[in-house]
Amino acid sequence: MLSYLKQNLHSYFSSRVL
């Protein structure tokens, strides 16, 4: 579960950066 949340946050931030 934590892994999923971590991946989700990473994807979210990456999207914002781009």
C-alpha positions as CSV (number, residue, x, y, z in Angstrom):
1,M,0.0,0.0,0.0
2,L,2.7,2.4,0.9
3,S,4.5,1.6,-2.3
4,Y,1.4,2.5,-4.2
5,L,1.0,5.8,-2.4
6,K,4.6,6.7,-2.9
7,Q,4.4,6.0,-6.6
8,N,1.2,8.0,-6.8
9,L,2.8,11.0,-5.2
10,H,5.9,10.7,-7.4
11,S,3.7,10.6,-10.5
12,Y,1.7,13.6,-9.2
13,F,4.8,15.7,-8.5
14,S,6.4,14.7,-11.8
15,S,3.3,15.8,-13.6
16,R,3.3,19.2,-11.9
17,V,7.0,19.7,-12.6
18,L,6.4,19.0,-16.3
